[in-house]
């Protein structure tokens, strides 16, 4: 990465439409083969397909999710020297809120937060909701996308 490279903020990536990463929380990091996986409590905004209005005791809609970086070639910290073992580094990464996420034009990602700044060289990021959670919709309710259909 150099200062002349084009940066794209996470808000401009279609994977993060109706999501607020800055209100999300990193729960853990792991390498699964050549894929870096980051477990998240993900803040969904109205308009997201899996958004539900918060219950009275809740303030926002949070869902379990994973940020996946397939074909991960390297994971580093800006202050670390080159050649650090990727698996060992991932094992030391902490948890915390997310403060920023950008992708550079060469496919390098930079994720920053309470855990510090992490630079990831990988294929296109995938955001995947995981787990199950109770739905307040009854089984007889039609999906929102089909409500206007006459069939």
C-alpha positions in Angstrom: 0.0 0.0 0.0 1.2 3.4 -0.8 -0.4 6.9 -0.4 -1.2 7.1 -4.1 -3.4 4.1 -4.1 -7.2 4.5 -4.4 -9.1 3.7 -1.2 -12.7 2.6 -1.0 -14.5 2.9 2.3 -16.7 0.0 3.4 -19.9 2.1 3.0 -19.3 2.0 -0.7 -19.1 -1.8 -0.9 -22.4 -3.6 -1.8 -21.8 -6.3 0.8 -22.3 -3.7 3.5 -25.6 -2.2 2.3 -27.9 -1.6 5.3 -25.1 -2.6 7.8 -23.3 -0.3 10.3 -19.8 -1.7 10.8 -18.9 1.2 13.1 -21.6 -0.1 15.5 -20.5 -3.7 15.1 -18.1 -5.7 17.3 -15.3 -8.2 16.5 -15.7 -11.3 18.7 -12.8 -13.4 17.4 -10.3 -14.2 14.5 -9.4 -17.5 13.0 -7.7 -19.0 9.9 -9.6 -21.8 8.2 -7.1 -23.0 5.5 -6.4 -20.0 3.4 -9.5 -18.1 4.6 -9.4 -15.5 7.4 -12.6 -15.5 9.3 -13.6 -12.7 11.7 -16.6 -13.4 13.9 -18.8 -10.4 14.5 -21.9 -9.1 16.3 -23.2 -7.2 13.2 -25.4 -4.1 13.5 -28.1 -4.3 10.8 -30.0 -1.2 9.7 -33.6 -1.0 8.5 -33.7 -2.1 4.9 -31.5 -5.2 5.4 -33.3 -8.4 4.5 -32.7 -9.8 8.0 -33.4 -6.6 10.0 -36.0 -6.9 12.7 -37.2 -4.0 14.9 -35.4 -4.2 18.3 -37.4 -5.5 21.2 -38.3 -3.0 24.0 -35.1 -3.9 26.0 -32.9 -3.6 22.8 -31.7 -0.5 21.1 -30.5 -1.9 17.7 -30.7 -5.0 15.6 -27.6 -7.2 16.1 -27.0 -10.5 14.3 -24.1 -13.0 14.4 -22.0 -12.8 11.3 -18.6 -13.7 9.8 -16.3 -11.5 7.6 -14.5 -14.0 5.3 -11.4 -13.2 3.4 -10.8 -16.1 1.0 -7.4 -16.7 -0.6 -5.7 -14.8 2.2 -2.1 -14.3 1.4 -1.1 -12.3 4.4 -2.3 -10.8 7.7 -0.1 -8.1 9.3 0.0 -5.1 11.5 1.4 -1.9 10.1 4.1 -1.7 12.8 5.1 -5.4 12.6 8.1 -6.4 10.4 7.5 -8.6 7.3 7.7 -12.3 7.6 5.6 -12.8 10.8 3.8 -16.1 10.9 0.2 -15.4 9.8 -1.3 -18.1 12.1 0.6 -16.9 15.1 -0.4 -13.3 14.4 -4.1 -14.1 14.0 -4.0 -16.0 17.3 -2.9 -12.7 19.1 -5.5 -10.4 17.6 -8.0 -9.0 20.1 -11.7 -8.2 20.2 -13.5 -4.9 20.1 -15.5 -2.4 18.2 -14.7 -1.6 14.6 -13.6 2.0 13.8 -12.7 1.7 10.1 -12.6 -0.6 7.1 -11.1 0.2 3.7 -10.0 -1.6 0.6 -7.2 -0.4 -1.6 -7.2 -0.8 -5.3 -4.7 -3.7 -5.1 -7.1 -5.9 -3.1 -5.5 -5.1 0.3 -7.9 -4.5 3.2 -7.3 -2.5 6.3 -9.5 -3.1 9.3 -9.1 -0.9 12.4 -10.7 -0.8 15.8 -10.1 -1.3 19.5 -8.0 -4.3 18.5 -5.6 -2.1 16.5 -5.1 -2.0 12.8 -4.9 -5.2 10.7 -3.8 -5.3 7.1 -5.2 -8.2 5.0 -4.2 -9.3 1.5 -6.9 -11.5 0.2 -9.6 -12.1 -2.3 -12.9 -10.2 -2.3 -14.4 -10.0 1.2 -17.6 -12.0 1.9 -20.1 -10.9 4.7 -22.1 -13.9 5.9 -24.8 -13.9 8.6 -24.5 -17.0 10.8 -26.4 -18.8 13.5 -30.1 -18.7 14.2 -32.1 -16.3 16.1 -35.8 -16.3 17.0 -38.1 -14.6 14.6 -41.1 -12.7 15.6 -42.8 -13.5 12.4 -45.3 -16.4 12.6 -44.9 -19.3 10.1 -48.1 -18.1 8.4 -46.6 -14.7 7.5 -45.6 -14.3 3.9 -42.0 -13.0 3.2 -42.0 -9.3 2.7 -40.9 -9.6 -0.9 -44.0 -11.7 -1.8 -46.7 -9.5 -0.1 -47.5 -7.6 -3.2 -48.0 -10.7 -5.4 -51.5 -11.8 -6.4 -50.6 -15.5 -6.6 
